[in-house]
């Protein structure tokens, strides 16, 4: 333990700079601990009972490169990644951390190093000289505590032998990562044989499920018994594999997927016997791309490619060669086997190794390379049809616009006709009023002619008319 350097006072009781392992004293209540330096160490708080009832402090990792750890009592600990902080509060007889968990948004690609002789307690894995010991711990840190959106994180297995616990797996990725990119586990790309994964019976090297994503590169996988898998991907998981060597897998499968996806992204080498080298079951899919598959001469396998219950394998463009890179190797076993409706293997068996031809059962299909051209032609025809449909859609849209314009014109014309009808009605009303006025005037004149005064003044009117002449 080292003494802390007091920086200043403020909203906190003290601001203390820490550069090595430190035990928090009872008197350091309300302090702000600034964890610096370029190493991994612990800030330790003893049992809550050893501190005041209202004890609290804030811990900040000001180191931009290394992780620090806050140890709370005997069993709990809190990892602080670069530039994170946490408030620790005593609540009765327990420590509370606020926030209780947080993710480190990576500023760039990040590697967690693992070595068979590393240390999960004293090391943080952020440097090659400070590796962790357990690959699963490294993977869990990336999955649970990293935000790898727009960047990349991987577990780097340093040279050595990694033993898988019986009935388990070296790394299990059973949920989606926080971010859009993938997590990788990488050994030695240049010499994969320097990183060896020993898999006991009924165990798995790498297990991916439930939308998890994992890239496996640069290592050698071997098993010592039946029922094991090198890479097992299921339930919508995604596994990428390349620059990997598979040793003895007798009565076991090097690569298997159940309702998941496997992509071969680099060369894969087999120099030991196997049951199914590549198995796609229950809707699983394996895509070889144009990668090279190297197989040692004289191996014994049940099937090289196995698709069952809707599984699909795309190996049309894969290159098969012996370990020396020459012509296709001699393999004792079946080339390809497809069983069940919807099970499809896209491959040209003539290019594959194997002493037994391909076989299909219960509606399974093995489609030769010519099918690829037919599928491409089908895709071109579908693209042309989509273009025609798009043109028809545009024409229909234009026609709809013309019809809408016509409807607007008809509506305007109906409005004009309605206005004309209103004007005609007004004119008819005016003419009716005029006719009523004329009739009233005529009635008045008739009444005047028939009146007594009109008759009495008739001689006068005649005299006046005579005078005017």
Helices and strands as residue ranges (DSSP letters): E 5-8, E 15-18, E 22-23, E 32-35, E 42-45, G 48-50, E 56-61, E 68-72, E 76-80, E 85-91, E 94-98, E 104-105, E 110-114, H 135-145, E 146-147, E 153-157, E 160-163, E 169-173, E 183-186, G 192-194, E 195-199, E 204-208, E 213-223, E 229-234, E 238-246, E 253-258, E 261-264, E 268-270, E 274-281, E 285-287, E 292-295, E 299-308, E 312-314, E 319-322, E 331-339, E 344-346, G 349-351, E 359-361, E 365-367, H 369-449, H 452-456, H 458-468
